[in-house]
Amino acid sequence: MKFCPDCGSLLKPRKGKLICDCGYSTEEKINVREKIEHKEIEIVDENESYGRTTIPLVCWNCKKRGVYFWMRQMARADEAPTKFFRCKHCGKTWRSSK
């Protein structure tokens, strides 16, 4: 990190140079590199059993009653979990975050 000799603010990289909001800029060329971290994604097996808890909900696809459901925390912990539903007759899967 480098600071502006005129006002003491942090110099920001722009257009290959370090520039301050007060107008000061350096003549030295800089390269900015950013390290990107790859996160693992959990793949849910479609054939996996989710406890097989059924509810008397009507499937939107086949119009039959009987749906399995499970919940997953997809976002931050302070947000509601996402509910997934799968028809036990036709196998269609959908979700609701409400």
N, C-alpha and C positions, 0 to 999 in steps of 0.2 A: 504494500500500500504506500502510496505517495500522497503528500499533502501540498496544497497550493502555497507557494512562498508569499503571495500577496495577502490572501485572506485566511489561510489556514484550513480551508475546506478540503474534503477528500477529492482527489482528482479522479475523474471517471473516464473509462476508455470509450472513445468515439472516433470512428474513421481512422483507426490505426494510430491515434495519438491519445495522450492524456489531456483532458480538457476540464476546466473548472467553470462553475456557473458565473463567476465574476468576469470571465472573458480570457483568463490566462490559459495558455496551452503550451505543451512541450513540443520540441522538435524531434525528440527521439521516437523511433518507430516501435510499436509494441504488437505482440501477438497475444490474443486472448484465447484461452482454451478452457473448455468446460467438460468435466468428466460426467458422463451419463451412467447412472446405475440402473441395471436391468433387474426388475423384480420378477419373482416366480409367480406364475398364474396357476391357480388350482383348477384342474379340469375335473368336472363332475361327470362321473360315469352315468350314462343314461339308463343303464340296467341296474344301477345301485338301488338297494332298498332304503327307503327313508323312514323306517319305522312303521310304514304302512298304516298310518293314522288316516282314517277316512272321515269325510264330513259329507252331509247330505246336500251338497251343492250340485246344481245342474250344469253339465258340460256345455259350453257354447258351441261345440262342434257337432256332437252326436245327440245332444239333448237328453242324455241319460243321467240319472242321479247316481252319485258316488265318485268322489274325487279324493285322491291322496294329496296331502300338503306337507310342506316343510318350510322352515324359515332360515335365511342366511343374512348375516350382517355384511352388506355390500359396500357401505360408505363408512363415514366416521361413526364412532360409538355413540355420539349424541343424537344420531338420526335413527329413525325407526327401521327395523330390519325389513327386508324384502320377503314377501310370502310367495312361494312357488306352488303351483297347483298342477296335478297331472290326472287326467281322466283314467279311471281303472278299466274302462271299456275300449276306448279308441286310442289311448296313449298320448293325446295332445297335451302339451305343456304350455302354461302361461304364467305370468307373474303379476303381482300387485305390490306396490310400495306404500299403500295406504293402510 
